[in-house]
Amino acid sequence: MADINFNDDLHGDSAAIAMPSRPAEASVAAPRWDIIELLFFAYRDFVGDADHALEAFGFGRAHHRVVHFVCRYPGLTVADLLDVLRITKQSLGRVLKQLLDEGYIVQKAGDSDRRQRLLFATAKGEALVVKLAGLQTDRIDRALRGLGPGEAEAVRKFLRAMIDCDDPDKVLQTILQSDGAIAKDVT
């Protein structure tokens, strides 16, 4: 793997990557490199805890997302799950088949529309979700421990504001409503 050296030498003989010191003239505002990079590393480590646990099952991040939402929202349709994850049927199909075959999720026909495929987590699926959520909760609790009164709510407010709520799917709408926020408050 090549080393990456950060410097401002654009014309020197080094093969270093130059970091822009100011935004391009066409930009209205300077990129928020500080927040962008912190979000990148926070996300990497947040999902990394679960990724390591998932490896033991032969699962990846996609499996985690599917079993998480199926467990949290019993009876979620395949169509709604596609909306939540914003992935193709083909991508979901492979992951869902493995979770079904290995007994983490079950699929049932809808009561009013037999063509609907409703998804439910099994006890095995719920146990996996609880284990992964425990790892992620530990990381969240460690991060919040250093905050003062009211600052945890500022973090929640920031995260809600980062969500694109122009066309929320059913799950996001449920989350926003149960969180005491309505879509127009977070846009």
N, C-alpha and C positions, 0 to 999 in steps of 0.2 A: 504494500500500500504506500502511495506517495505521501510525503510530508507536505502539509500546507503551511506556508509561512505568510503571516499577515503583515503587510507593510504598505506604505504609500508610494513605493517606487514603481511607477508605471513604465518608465523608460529605461530602467537599469537592465543589467544582464541576467538578473535572477529570474527564476521561473515562478516567483511568488505570485500569489493572488492579491491584487490590490483591493483594499476595502475603500469604498467611496466615503469621502469625508463630508460631503454635503450632497443634498438631493440634486437631481438633474434640473435644469432650468425649467423644463416643462412641468415639473411636479409642483403641486400647490403646497404640499407640506412634506416635511422630511419623513421618510419611513420610520416607524417606531421599532427600530432594531432591538431595543432593550426588551420590549414586551413580546415582540415576535419570537425572539430567541428563547426567552423565559418560557413562553407557552410551548414552544417546541420541546424543550428539555423536560418541562413538567409533564407534558403528555407522554413523552417517551418513557419516563420513569413510572408514571401512574399506570400505564398499560403494561409496562415491563414486569411489574410484580406479578400480575395475572398471567402474562405470557410464559413465565418460567413454570408456574404451576400447570398450565395447560399442556406444556411439552410432555409431561408424564402421561397424558391421555392421548397424545398424538393429535392434539387440537391446536388451532391457531386463533388469532384475533377475531376472525370472522365467526368461528364457533362460539366464542365468548359473547359477541354482540347478539347473535341469534338466541342462544339459550337465556341470556339476560332478559331480553325483551319478552320472550315467550313466558318466562317465569314471572316477571313483574306484571304482565298483562295477559292473564289466562284467557284463552278463547280468541286471541289475536288471529286475524286471518292472514293467509299468505300474502294477499294483496297489500294489506296494511303493513306487514313486515317489510315488504319491498319498498313501500313509501318511507318508512322510518329509516331503513338502512341506505336507501338510495343506491341500490345495486341492481344488477340485472337478474332476471329469472335464472339464467344459467349459473351465475355465481352463487346464488342462494341455493339452487337445486343440489349442488354437490355437497355443500355444508349441511343442509337440512337432511339430506338422505343419510349422511353419516350419523347425525344426532338421532334420527329416527331408528336406524339400524342398531345403534348401540344402546338404545333405551333411555335416552336423556329427554326425549320429547315424544309425545304421541299426537296423532292427527285424527280429527273427527270431522264428519260431515256436519254442516250447519243444520239446525232444526228447521228453519223456514226455507232455506235454499240448500238443497243437498249438494249443489256444486261448490259451495263454499268449503274451504279447508280451514278448519279451526285448529289452532295449535295450543298444546298444553304441556307444561313441564311435568315430568314424572318426579317421584321422590328423589331419584338419582340425579336428575337435572337440577332440582331445587337445592340439593346438597352441594352440587358443584357451584351454583350461583352464590350461595351463602359463603362458601369457602373463598371464592374470588372477591366477593364484596368485602369480606373481612380484611383481606390483604389491602384493598384499596382504601377502606375506611381507616385502617391503621395509618396509612400515608397521609390521608386528609387530616386526621386528628393530630398527627405530629406537626403538620403545617399550621393548623389553626391554634395550636397550643401557645404559640408566641404572639398571638394577636390580642389586642385589648378589647374591651367591651364595645360592641357594635361593629367591630371590624369584620367579623365573620359575615354579618349581614351585607357589608360592602362587597365582600368577595362574591356572595350569592347574586347580588345586584349586577355586578360586573359580568359574571358568567351568563346570567339571563340576557343581558344587553348584547352579548356576543352572538346570540342565537338569531338566525334569520327567521322572523316570525311572519313574513309576508304571506306564506302559504304553508302554515303548520299542518303536519299530519295529525292523525287522531291521537297518537301517543303523546306528542309534544303538547297538543292542546290540553290533554288531561293533566300533564305535568304542570303546565303553566297555571291551570285553574286550581289544582290542588295546592299549588305553591302560594296561592293568594295573589298571583299576578295574572293580569289579562293581557292578551297579545299586544294591545296598543300601549300598555305601560312599558313594554320591554323593547319597543322599536324606536 
